[in-house]
Amino acid sequence: MKKLLSILLIAVLLQGCTSSKETPSTGTPAHPPATEQPAQQPSDSVQPETPQPGTSTQPTDDQDKNDETYKNDIFQVASVEKTGEDTFTIKGKARVFEGNFQYVVEDGHNELTKGNVQTSAGAPEWGDFEFTVKVKKDQPNSTLTLVLFESSPKDGSRRMELPIALP
């Protein structure tokens, strides 16, 4: 009895595997190969691309100020502006413990300056912040990087670092 059931089960499985769509007897595939491209439209009837909903082809004021958005789970930096020769203004939102976070400016080798920032609200809310950093490069060809982070309440280590290249 078990042998009969096993044979029937195998027969049903084999039947399911072999009952696929048949190709026409002319030998041409039912569907064109994936490498074939659709026919090109004549150049006089090419239509311009339409932008996706929610996007704009015209730059906004925010895009002019800051082409790149910096964010992670606890920081959303809206703008980084160079306001003077060695002065930068940073604006954004943060969701940090007790509304407090730290920053450091590095040149790849050294920490040039550091500080604390207080936001308008503590976690779990997003608090607004704006602060100004005055820092001078040690080497003229170096790149300045602002690193935002939250200090761990347990051991003081950096958490959720967000590196930002200063203009």
OpenMM code with the backbone's topology and positions (N, CA, C; nanometers):
from openmm import Vec3, app, unit

residues = "MET LYS LYS LEU LEU SER ILE LEU LEU ILE ALA VAL LEU LEU GLN GLY CYS THR SER SER LYS GLU THR PRO SER THR GLY THR PRO ALA HIS PRO PRO ALA THR GLU GLN PRO ALA GLN GLN PRO SER ASP SER VAL GLN PRO GLU THR PRO GLN PRO GLY THR SER THR GLN PRO THR ASP ASP GLN ASP LYS ASN ASP GLU THR TYR LYS ASN ASP ILE PHE GLN VAL ALA SER VAL GLU LYS THR GLY GLU ASP THR PHE THR ILE LYS GLY LYS ALA ARG VAL PHE GLU GLY ASN PHE GLN TYR VAL VAL GLU ASP GLY HIS ASN GLU LEU THR LYS GLY ASN VAL GLN THR SER ALA GLY ALA PRO GLU TRP GLY ASP PHE GLU PHE THR VAL LYS VAL LYS LYS ASP GLN PRO ASN SER THR LEU THR LEU VAL LEU PHE GLU SER SER PRO LYS ASP GLY SER ARG ARG MET GLU LEU PRO ILE ALA LEU PRO".split()
positions = [
    Vec3(0.0821, -0.1185, 0.0000),
    Vec3(0.0000, 0.0000, 0.0000),
    Vec3(0.0872, 0.1259, 0.0000),
    Vec3(0.1940, 0.1245, 0.0844),
    Vec3(0.2830, 0.2394, 0.0900),
    Vec3(0.3559, 0.2573, -0.0422),
    Vec3(0.3909, 0.1458, -0.1064),
    Vec3(0.4589, 0.1539, -0.2342),
    Vec3(0.3683, 0.2155, -0.3396),
    Vec3(0.2427, 0.1793, -0.3378),
    Vec3(0.1462, 0.2312, -0.4339),
    Vec3(0.1277, 0.3818, -0.4157),
    Vec3(0.1167, 0.4261, -0.2905),
    Vec3(0.1032, 0.5698, -0.2635),
    Vec3(0.2283, 0.6448, -0.3071),
    Vec3(0.3444, 0.5877, -0.2825),
    Vec3(0.4692, 0.6513, -0.3219),
    Vec3(0.4771, 0.6647, -0.4732),
    Vec3(0.4376, 0.5604, -0.5441),
    Vec3(0.4418, 0.5636, -0.6901),
    Vec3(0.3446, 0.6676, -0.7440),
    Vec3(0.2235, 0.6737, -0.6856),
    Vec3(0.1259, 0.7726, -0.7297),
    Vec3(0.1762, 0.9158, -0.7026),
    Vec3(0.2367, 0.9358, -0.5883),
    Vec3(0.2893, 1.0669, -0.5538),
    Vec3(0.3999, 1.1083, -0.6505),
    Vec3(0.4884, 1.0185, -0.6825),
    Vec3(0.5958, 1.0471, -0.7767),
    Vec3(0.5383, 1.0752, -0.9146),
    Vec3(0.4371, 0.9990, -0.9561),
    Vec3(0.3749, 1.0190, -1.0868),
    Vec3(0.3098, 1.1571, -1.0952),
    Vec3(0.2441, 1.2000, -0.9876),
    Vec3(0.1795, 1.3317, -0.9868),
    Vec3(0.2848, 1.4421, -0.9930),
    Vec3(0.3929, 1.4250, -0.9189),
    Vec3(0.4994, 1.5252, -0.9215),
    Vec3(0.5636, 1.5341, -1.0587),
    Vec3(0.5899, 1.4190, -1.1209),
    Vec3(0.6491, 1.4191, -1.2541),
    Vec3(0.5548, 1.4801, -1.3565),
    Vec3(0.4269, 1.4529, -1.3439),
    Vec3(0.3279, 1.5099, -1.4355),
    Vec3(0.3264, 1.6622, -1.4226),
    Vec3(0.3363, 1.7121, -1.3008),
    Vec3(0.3382, 1.8572, -1.2789),
    Vec3(0.4619, 1.9209, -1.3374),
    Vec3(0.5736, 1.8509, -1.3334),
    Vec3(0.6993, 1.9050, -1.3880),
    Vec3(0.6993, 1.9062, -1.5395),
    Vec3(0.6333, 1.8119, -1.6020),
    Vec3(0.6376, 1.8013, -1.7477),
    Vec3(0.5250, 1.8762, -1.8151),
    Vec3(0.4249, 1.9205, -1.7426),
    Vec3(0.3131, 1.9897, -1.8074),
    Vec3(0.3407, 2.1398, -1.8094),
    Vec3(0.4335, 2.1797, -1.8959),
    Vec3(0.4640, 2.3220, -1.9130),
    Vec3(0.4102, 2.3647, -2.0478),
    Vec3(0.4130, 2.4944, -2.0725),
    Vec3(0.3619, 2.5448, -2.2001),
    Vec3(0.4495, 2.4934, -2.3132),
    Vec3(0.3866, 2.4495, -2.4147),
    Vec3(0.4579, 2.4000, -2.5316),
    Vec3(0.4944, 2.5185, -2.6207),
    Vec3(0.6093, 2.5131, -2.6837),
    Vec3(0.6464, 2.6167, -2.7793),
    Vec3(0.5901, 2.5782, -2.9143),
    Vec3(0.5653, 2.6755, -2.9988),
    Vec3(0.5115, 2.6437, -3.1314),
    Vec3(0.6070, 2.5531, -3.2076),
    Vec3(0.5510, 2.4758, -3.3003),
    Vec3(0.6309, 2.3793, -3.3745),
    Vec3(0.7263, 2.4462, -3.4728),
    Vec3(0.7143, 2.5773, -3.4925),
    Vec3(0.8030, 2.6459, -3.5866),
    Vec3(0.9417, 2.6650, -3.5277),
    Vec3(0.9576, 2.6409, -3.3990),
    Vec3(1.0886, 2.6525, -3.3378),
    Vec3(1.1177, 2.7924, -3.2846),
    Vec3(1.0253, 2.8869, -3.2977),
    Vec3(1.0477, 3.0214, -3.2442),
    Vec3(1.0011, 3.0248, -3.1000),
    Vec3(1.0711, 3.0950, -3.0152),
    Vec3(1.0301, 3.0994, -2.8752),
    Vec3(0.8986, 3.1745, -2.8586),
    Vec3(0.8262, 3.1408, -2.7521),
    Vec3(0.6977, 3.2046, -2.7255),
    Vec3(0.7157, 3.3507, -2.6887),
    Vec3(0.8278, 3.3854, -2.6237),
    Vec3(0.8552, 3.5223, -2.5834),
    Vec3(0.9896, 3.5634, -2.6414),
    Vec3(1.0071, 3.6903, -2.6786),
    Vec3(1.1375, 3.7330, -2.7315),
    Vec3(1.2430, 3.7258, -2.6221),
    Vec3(1.3680, 3.7051, -2.6590),
    Vec3(1.4737, 3.7005, -2.5585),
    Vec3(1.4822, 3.8329, -2.4827),
    Vec3(1.5320, 3.8260, -2.3603),
    Vec3(1.5394, 3.9436, -2.2743),
    Vec3(1.6357, 4.0478, -2.3286),
    Vec3(1.7269, 4.0077, -2.4165),
    Vec3(1.8264, 4.1028, -2.4674),
    Vec3(1.7712, 4.1899, -2.5789),
    Vec3(1.6591, 4.1528, -2.6385),
    Vec3(1.6025, 4.2348, -2.7451),
    Vec3(1.5453, 4.3621, -2.6868),
    Vec3(1.5689, 4.4739, -2.7547),
    Vec3(1.5174, 4.6030, -2.7119),
    Vec3(1.3960, 4.6370, -2.7973),
    Vec3(1.2998, 4.7101, -2.7416),
    Vec3(1.1865, 4.7521, -2.8231),
    Vec3(1.2336, 4.8498, -2.9300),
    Vec3(1.1580, 4.8578, -3.0369),
    Vec3(1.1941, 4.9450, -3.1478),
    Vec3(1.2007, 5.0891, -3.1006),
    Vec3(1.2996, 5.1631, -3.1497),
    Vec3(1.3176, 5.3028, -3.1121),
    Vec3(1.2168, 5.3881, -3.1874),
    Vec3(1.1686, 5.4924, -3.1193),
    Vec3(1.0777, 5.5853, -3.1844),
    Vec3(1.1596, 5.6800, -3.2704),
    Vec3(1.1023, 5.7310, -3.3777),
    Vec3(1.1744, 5.8298, -3.4593),
    Vec3(1.2085, 5.9510, -3.3742),
    Vec3(1.3211, 6.0165, -3.4072),
    Vec3(1.3704, 6.1267, -3.3254),
    Vec3(1.2763, 6.2463, -3.3241),
    Vec3(1.1923, 6.2624, -3.4283),
    Vec3(1.1031, 6.3778, -3.4289),
    Vec3(0.9838, 6.3598, -3.3350),
    Vec3(0.9613, 6.2394, -3.2839),
    Vec3(0.8488, 6.2192, -3.1934),
    Vec3(0.8932, 6.1899, -3.0503),
    Vec3(1.0186, 6.2194, -3.0178),
    Vec3(1.0671, 6.1950, -2.8824),
    Vec3(1.0055, 6.2973, -2.7889),
    Vec3(0.9484, 6.2480, -2.6795),
    Vec3(0.8857, 6.3370, -2.5837),
    Vec3(0.9806, 6.3600, -2.4671),
    Vec3(0.9815, 6.4792, -2.4084),
    Vec3(1.0691, 6.5040, -2.2938),
    Vec3(1.0239, 6.4228, -2.1745),
    Vec3(1.1220, 6.3897, -2.0889),
    Vec3(1.0888, 6.3138, -1.9680),
    Vec3(1.0074, 6.4005, -1.8751),
    Vec3(0.9108, 6.3386, -1.8104),
    Vec3(0.8320, 6.4117, -1.7116),
    Vec3(0.8879, 6.3812, -1.5742),
    Vec3(0.8995, 6.4818, -1.4878),
    Vec3(0.9541, 6.4566, -1.3547),
    Vec3(0.8616, 6.3703, -1.2708),
    Vec3(0.9205, 6.2966, -1.1794),
    Vec3(0.8438, 6.2130, -1.0880),
    Vec3(0.7644, 6.3028, -0.9935),
    Vec3(0.6491, 6.2563, -0.9441),
    Vec3(0.5747, 6.3361, -0.8478),
    Vec3(0.6603, 6.3634, -0.7244),
    Vec3(0.6528, 6.4859, -0.6755),
    Vec3(0.7265, 6.5216, -0.5552),
    Vec3(0.8687, 6.5678, -0.5821),
    Vec3(0.9105, 6.5689, -0.7108),
    Vec3(1.0443, 6.6169, -0.7429),
    Vec3(1.0314, 6.7449, -0.8227),
    Vec3(1.1360, 6.8204, -0.8254),
    Vec3(1.1353, 6.9467, -0.8969),
    Vec3(1.2606, 6.9548, -0.9819),
    Vec3(1.2462, 7.0124, -1.1017),
    Vec3(1.3622, 7.0303, -1.1861),
    Vec3(1.4312, 7.1626, -1.1546),
    Vec3(1.3632, 7.2546, -1.0869),
    Vec3(1.4206, 7.3820, -1.0491),
    Vec3(1.4792, 7.3719, -0.9093),
    Vec3(1.6039, 7.4179, -0.8882),
    Vec3(1.6603, 7.4122, -0.7535),
    Vec3(1.5885, 7.5097, -0.6611),
    Vec3(1.5666, 7.4674, -0.5386),
    Vec3(1.5065, 7.5543, -0.4390),
    Vec3(1.6170, 7.6265, -0.3640),
    Vec3(1.5795, 7.7220, -0.2806),
    Vec3(1.6786, 7.7957, -0.2016),
    Vec3(1.7582, 7.7017, -0.1134),
    Vec3(1.6902, 7.6019, -0.0526),
    Vec3(1.7605, 7.5067, 0.0328),
    Vec3(1.8615, 7.4256, -0.0471),
    Vec3(1.8274, 7.3895, -0.1710),
    Vec3(1.9194, 7.3123, -0.2528),
    Vec3(2.0397, 7.3967, -0.2923),
    Vec3(2.0202, 7.5278, -0.3121),
    Vec3(2.1320, 7.6153, -0.3458),
    Vec3(2.2296, 7.6225, -0.2288),
    Vec3(2.1784, 7.6289, -0.1069),
    Vec3(2.2631, 7.6408, 0.0104),
    Vec3(2.3348, 7.5109, 0.0419),
    Vec3(2.2654, 7.3990, 0.0248),
    Vec3(2.3201, 7.2712, 0.0688),
    Vec3(2.2731, 7.1621, -0.0258),
    Vec3(2.3596, 7.1199, -0.1168),
    Vec3(2.3219, 7.0187, -0.2143),
    Vec3(2.3124, 6.8807, -0.1523),
    Vec3(2.3735, 6.8602, -0.0363),
    Vec3(2.3790, 6.7292, 0.0234),
    Vec3(2.3078, 6.7308, 0.1582),
    Vec3(2.2265, 6.6306, 0.1842),
    Vec3(2.1576, 6.6188, 0.3114),
    Vec3(2.2305, 6.5163, 0.3954),
    Vec3(2.2551, 6.5523, 0.5192),
    Vec3(2.3223, 6.4625, 0.6118),
    Vec3(2.2222, 6.4199, 0.7159),
    Vec3(2.2058, 6.2875, 0.7344),
    Vec3(2.1142, 6.2411, 0.8367),
    Vec3(2.1443, 6.0970, 0.8738),
    Vec3(2.1015, 6.0619, 0.9937),
    Vec3(2.1007, 5.9241, 1.0401),
    Vec3(1.9803, 5.9105, 1.1325),
    Vec3(1.9785, 5.8129, 1.2207),
    Vec3(1.8611, 5.7903, 1.3044),
    Vec3(1.8341, 5.9019, 1.4049),
    Vec3(1.9370, 5.9778, 1.4439),
    Vec3(1.9149, 6.0804, 1.5460),
    Vec3(1.9467, 6.2223, 1.5001),
    Vec3(2.0047, 6.2388, 1.3810),
    Vec3(2.0363, 6.3723, 1.3302),
    Vec3(1.9757, 6.3925, 1.1926),
    Vec3(1.9257, 6.5147, 1.1687),
    Vec3(1.8811, 6.5582, 1.0369),
    Vec3(1.9355, 6.6988, 1.0175),
    Vec3(2.0446, 6.7096, 0.9448),
    Vec3(2.1087, 6.8393, 0.9250),
    Vec3(2.0482, 6.9032, 0.8006),
    Vec3(1.9878, 7.0201, 0.8202),
    Vec3(1.9202, 7.0887, 0.7110),
    Vec3(2.0156, 7.1735, 0.6286),
    Vec3(2.1138, 7.2375, 0.6952),
    Vec3(2.2071, 7.3201, 0.6194),
    Vec3(2.3400, 7.3327, 0.6915),
    Vec3(2.4443, 7.3428, 0.6106),
    Vec3(2.5801, 7.3706, 0.6576),
    Vec3(2.6294, 7.4846, 0.5694),
    Vec3(2.6478, 7.6022, 0.6295),
    Vec3(2.6864, 7.7192, 0.5518),
    Vec3(2.8181, 7.7758, 0.6027),
    Vec3(2.9000, 7.8171, 0.5093),
    Vec3(3.0222, 7.8885, 0.5449),
    Vec3(2.9840, 8.0352, 0.5545),
    Vec3(2.9874, 8.0908, 0.6760),
    Vec3(2.9416, 8.2274, 0.6974),
    Vec3(3.0562, 8.3269, 0.7095),
    Vec3(3.1785, 8.2779, 0.7158),
    Vec3(3.2960, 8.3633, 0.7241),
    Vec3(3.4168, 8.2843, 0.6791),
    Vec3(3.5347, 8.3444, 0.6898),
    Vec3(3.6557, 8.2758, 0.6435),
    Vec3(3.6774, 8.1431, 0.7168),
    Vec3(3.6612, 8.1425, 0.8472),
    Vec3(3.6803, 8.0210, 0.9265),
    Vec3(3.5574, 7.9900, 1.0109),
    Vec3(3.4400, 8.0340, 0.9678),
    Vec3(3.3178, 8.0204, 1.0465),
    Vec3(3.2117, 7.9458, 0.9679),
    Vec3(3.1445, 7.8510, 1.0352),
    Vec3(3.0411, 7.7699, 0.9735),
    Vec3(2.9173, 7.7699, 1.0634),
    Vec3(2.7991, 7.7770, 1.0020),
    Vec3(2.6732, 7.7690, 1.0758),
    Vec3(2.6020, 7.6414, 1.0345),
    Vec3(2.5607, 7.5639, 1.1342),
    Vec3(2.4955, 7.4349, 1.1116),
    Vec3(2.3556, 7.4418, 1.1717),
    Vec3(2.2548, 7.4028, 1.0929),
    Vec3(2.1154, 7.4028, 1.1381),
    Vec3(2.0549, 7.2663, 1.1108),
    Vec3(1.9671, 7.2217, 1.2005),
    Vec3(1.8994, 7.0954, 1.1780),
    Vec3(1.8141, 7.0538, 1.2949),
    Vec3(1.7894, 6.9226, 1.3015),
    Vec3(1.7096, 6.8631, 1.4081),
    Vec3(1.7845, 6.7432, 1.4631),
    Vec3(1.7608, 6.7173, 1.5916),
    Vec3(1.8235, 6.6009, 1.6542),
    Vec3(1.7245, 6.5387, 1.7517),
    Vec3(1.7340, 6.4087, 1.7631),
    Vec3(1.6521, 6.3328, 1.8598),
    Vec3(1.7515, 6.2651, 1.9537),
    Vec3(1.7941, 6.3400, 2.0551),
    Vec3(1.9012, 6.2942, 2.1430),
    Vec3(1.8575, 6.3002, 2.2888),
    Vec3(1.9230, 6.2182, 2.3708),
    Vec3(1.8942, 6.2089, 2.5133),
    Vec3(1.9111, 6.3454, 2.5792),
    Vec3(1.8097, 6.3898, 2.6497),
    Vec3(1.8058, 6.5179, 2.7201),
    Vec3(1.8365, 6.6368, 2.6292),
    Vec3(1.8162, 6.6208, 2.4982),
    Vec3(1.8347, 6.7301, 2.4037),
    Vec3(1.9774, 6.7808, 2.3946),
    Vec3(2.0739, 6.6955, 2.4210),
    Vec3(2.2136, 6.7375, 2.4235),
    Vec3(2.2984, 6.6438, 2.3370),
    Vec3(2.3833, 6.7030, 2.2524),
    Vec3(2.4779, 6.6228, 2.1752),
    Vec3(2.6105, 6.6970, 2.1658),
    Vec3(2.7111, 6.6284, 2.1168),
    Vec3(2.8449, 6.6835, 2.1073),
    Vec3(2.8895, 6.6882, 1.9610),
    Vec3(2.9921, 6.7683, 1.9365),
    Vec3(3.0528, 6.7722, 1.8035),
    Vec3(3.2034, 6.7873, 1.8182),
    Vec3(3.2726, 6.7491, 1.7137),
    Vec3(3.4172, 6.7681, 1.7035),
    Vec3(3.4472, 6.7998, 1.5571),
    Vec3(3.5450, 6.8882, 1.5338),
    Vec3(3.5904, 6.9186, 1.3982),
    Vec3(3.7310, 6.8620, 1.3851),
    Vec3(3.7495, 6.7774, 1.2833),
    Vec3(3.8772, 6.7103, 1.2602),
    Vec3(3.9297, 6.7481, 1.1225),
    Vec3(4.0614, 6.7339, 1.1056),
    Vec3(4.1204, 6.7547, 0.9738),
    Vec3(4.1764, 6.6250, 0.9163),
    Vec3(4.1369, 6.5136, 0.9743),
    Vec3(4.1873, 6.3837, 0.9302),
    Vec3(4.2971, 6.3312, 1.0190),
    Vec3(4.3605, 6.4210, 1.0925),
    Vec3(4.4697, 6.3811, 1.1823),
    Vec3(4.4470, 6.4288, 1.3248),
    Vec3(4.3930, 6.5490, 1.3385),
    Vec3(4.3796, 6.6110, 1.4703),
    Vec3(4.2382, 6.6619, 1.4933),
    Vec3(4.1993, 6.6679, 1.6211),
    Vec3(4.0758, 6.7343, 1.6591),
    Vec3(4.1090, 6.8820, 1.6765),
    Vec3(4.0446, 6.9666, 1.5964),
    Vec3(4.0760, 7.1093, 1.5991),
    Vec3(3.9895, 7.1854, 1.6988),
    Vec3(3.8652, 7.1442, 1.7153),
    Vec3(3.7759, 7.2062, 1.8128),
    Vec3(3.6642, 7.1080, 1.8455),
    Vec3(3.6003, 7.1280, 1.9603),
    Vec3(3.4877, 7.0434, 1.9984),
    Vec3(3.3952, 7.1231, 2.0877),
    Vec3(3.2730, 7.0710, 2.1059),
    Vec3(3.1763, 7.1414, 2.1887),
    Vec3(3.0492, 7.0630, 2.2084),
    Vec3(2.9561, 7.1231, 2.2830),
    Vec3(2.8242, 7.0659, 2.3112),
    Vec3(2.7170, 7.1546, 2.2506),
    Vec3(2.6037, 7.0934, 2.2156),
    Vec3(2.4913, 7.1675, 2.1601),
    Vec3(2.3652, 7.1237, 2.2331),
    Vec3(2.2803, 7.2191, 2.2688),
    Vec3(2.1510, 7.1918, 2.3312),
    Vec3(2.0423, 7.2123, 2.2262),
    Vec3(1.9512, 7.1155, 2.2126),
    Vec3(1.8410, 7.1268, 2.1178),
    Vec3(1.7173, 7.1794, 2.1900),
    Vec3(1.6135, 7.2088, 2.1142),
    Vec3(1.4906, 7.2631, 2.1726),
    Vec3(1.4064, 7.1566, 2.2415),
    Vec3(1.4346, 7.0271, 2.2205),
    Vec3(1.3582, 6.9193, 2.2839),
    Vec3(1.4458, 6.7952, 2.2956),
    Vec3(1.4156, 6.7124, 2.3938),
    Vec3(1.4880, 6.5876, 2.4115),
    Vec3(1.4144, 6.4710, 2.3482),
    Vec3(1.4843, 6.3596, 2.3351),
    Vec3(1.4251, 6.2395, 2.2759),
    Vec3(1.3053, 6.1968, 2.3603),
    Vec3(1.2034, 6.1443, 2.3042),
    Vec3(1.1890, 6.0943, 2.1670),
    Vec3(1.1460, 6.2005, 2.0661),
    Vec3(1.1317, 6.3253, 2.1085),
    Vec3(1.0942, 6.4333, 2.0167),
    Vec3(1.2151, 6.4788, 1.9356),
    Vec3(1.1889, 6.5397, 1.8203),
    Vec3(1.2946, 6.6010, 1.7408),
    Vec3(1.3086, 6.7448, 1.7882),
    Vec3(1.4287, 6.7824, 1.8303),
    Vec3(1.4547, 6.9189, 1.8738),
    Vec3(1.5364, 6.9934, 1.7709),
    Vec3(1.5015, 7.1203, 1.7488),
    Vec3(1.5752, 7.2040, 1.6541),
    Vec3(1.7061, 7.2497, 1.7166),
    Vec3(1.8071, 7.2687, 1.6314),
    Vec3(1.9332, 7.3245, 1.6785),
    Vec3(1.9944, 7.4131, 1.5715),
    Vec3(2.0753, 7.5056, 1.6167),
    Vec3(2.1555, 7.5904, 1.5290),
    Vec3(2.2778, 7.6311, 1.6097),
    Vec3(2.3949, 7.6124, 1.5513),
    Vec3(2.5167, 7.6535, 1.6188),
    Vec3(2.6214, 7.6948, 1.5168),
    Vec3(2.7178, 7.7717, 1.5659),
    Vec3(2.8248, 7.8235, 1.4822),
    Vec3(2.9575, 7.7682, 1.5323),
    Vec3(3.0408, 7.7265, 1.4387),
    Vec3(3.1728, 7.6734, 1.4707),
    Vec3(3.2760, 7.7638, 1.4054),
    Vec3(3.3732, 7.8058, 1.4831),
    Vec3(3.4853, 7.8828, 1.4282),
    Vec3(3.6085, 7.7943, 1.4400),
    Vec3(3.6659, 7.7587, 1.3268),
    Vec3(3.7804, 7.6681, 1.3246),
    Vec3(3.8706, 7.7043, 1.2079),
    Vec3(4.0000, 7.7022, 1.2322),
    Vec3(4.0992, 7.7333, 1.1287),
    Vec3(4.1770, 7.6064, 1.0961),
    Vec3(4.1998, 7.5845, 0.9669),
    Vec3(4.2764, 7.4678, 0.9223),
    Vec3(4.4213, 7.4800, 0.9662),
    Vec3(4.4790, 7.3668, 1.0116),
    Vec3(4.6224, 7.3631, 1.0416),
    Vec3(4.7032, 7.3614, 0.9126),
    Vec3(4.6574, 7.2839, 0.8157),
    Vec3(4.7226, 7.2711, 0.6851),
    Vec3(4.6265, 7.3245, 0.5790),
    Vec3(4.6722, 7.4070, 0.4851),
    Vec3(4.5815, 7.4671, 0.3873),
    Vec3(4.5119, 7.3665, 0.2959),
    Vec3(4.5728, 7.2513, 0.2693),
    Vec3(4.5130, 7.1528, 0.1793),
    Vec3(4.4298, 7.0476, 0.2512),
    Vec3(4.4114, 7.0607, 0.3806),
    Vec3(4.3349, 6.9604, 0.4551),
    Vec3(4.1852, 6.9836, 0.4374),
    Vec3(4.1100, 6.8796, 0.4644),
    Vec3(3.9644, 6.8855, 0.4578),
    Vec3(3.9099, 6.8789, 0.5991),
    Vec3(3.8211, 6.9712, 0.6311),
    Vec3(3.7611, 6.9727, 0.7642),
    Vec3(3.6366, 6.8863, 0.7661),
    Vec3(3.6239, 6.8061, 0.8714),
    Vec3(3.5070, 6.7210, 0.8893),
    Vec3(3.4467, 6.7487, 1.0258),
    Vec3(3.3188, 6.7851, 1.0259),
    Vec3(3.2427, 6.8025, 1.1488),
    Vec3(3.1783, 6.6694, 1.1803),
    Vec3(3.1947, 6.6200, 1.3013),
    Vec3(3.1342, 6.4933, 1.3417),
    Vec3(3.0371, 6.5220, 1.4562),
    Vec3(2.9082, 6.4984, 1.4310),
    Vec3(2.8061, 6.5101, 1.5348),
    Vec3(2.7899, 6.3734, 1.5988),
    Vec3(2.7701, 6.3691, 1.7306),
    Vec3(2.7507, 6.2407, 1.7976),
    Vec3(2.6826, 6.2624, 1.9314),
    Vec3(2.6308, 6.1542, 1.9831),
    Vec3(2.5707, 6.1521, 2.1158),
    Vec3(2.6633, 6.0708, 2.2052),
    Vec3(2.6898, 6.1199, 2.3253),
    Vec3(2.7744, 6.0454, 2.4196),
    Vec3(2.6900, 5.9420, 2.4926),
    Vec3(2.7431, 5.8218, 2.5049),
    Vec3(2.6740, 5.7145, 2.5747),
    Vec3(2.6642, 5.7478, 2.7230),
    Vec3(2.5442, 5.7368, 2.7826),
    Vec3(2.5319, 5.7611, 2.9258),
    Vec3(2.6083, 5.6566, 3.0090),
    Vec3(2.6309, 5.5389, 2.9521),
    Vec3(2.7010, 5.4326, 3.0253),
    Vec3(2.8499, 5.4599, 3.0394),
    Vec3(2.9171, 5.4805, 2.9240),
    Vec3(3.0634, 5.4898, 2.9292),
    Vec3(3.1213, 5.6134, 2.8600),
    Vec3(3.0360, 5.7015, 2.8087),
    Vec3(3.0849, 5.8238, 2.7444),
    Vec3(3.1334, 5.8062, 2.6028),
    Vec3(3.1218, 5.6854, 2.5478),
    Vec3(3.1683, 5.6618, 2.4105),
    Vec3(3.0753, 5.7313, 2.3106),
    Vec3(3.1274, 5.7540, 2.1919),
    Vec3(3.0483, 5.8167, 2.0852),
    Vec3(2.9457, 5.7191, 2.0305),
    Vec3(2.8233, 5.7686, 2.0143),
    Vec3(2.7152, 5.6895, 1.9553),
    Vec3(2.6579, 5.7651, 1.8369),
    Vec3(2.6180, 5.6935, 1.7351),
    Vec3(2.5464, 5.7475, 1.6198),
    Vec3(2.6199, 5.8665, 1.5556),
    Vec3(2.7480, 5.8484, 1.5294),
    Vec3(2.8283, 5.9537, 1.4683),
    Vec3(2.7745, 5.9894, 1.3298),
    Vec3(2.7753, 6.1195, 1.3005),
    Vec3(2.7347, 6.1687, 1.1688),
    Vec3(2.8448, 6.2608, 1.1173),
    Vec3(2.9321, 6.2129, 1.0273),
    Vec3(3.0380, 6.2973, 0.9713),
    Vec3(2.9839, 6.3877, 0.8604),
    Vec3(3.0267, 6.5133, 0.8615),
    Vec3(2.9828, 6.6123, 0.7637),
    Vec3(3.1060, 6.6859, 0.7138),
    Vec3(3.1278, 6.6842, 0.5822),
    Vec3(3.2391, 6.7587, 0.5225),
    Vec3(3.2033, 6.9064, 0.5227),
    Vec3(3.2886, 6.9878, 0.5809),
    Vec3(3.2638, 7.1322, 0.5829),
    Vec3(3.3102, 7.1937, 0.4516),
    Vec3(3.2309, 7.2878, 0.3988),
    Vec3(3.2652, 7.3491, 0.2694),
    Vec3(3.3894, 7.4360, 0.2781),
] * unit.nanometer
topology = app.Topology()
chain = topology.addChain("A")
for resn in residues:
    res = topology.addResidue(resn, chain)
    for name in ("N", "CA", "C"):
        topology.addAtom(name, app.Element.getBySymbol(name[0]), res)
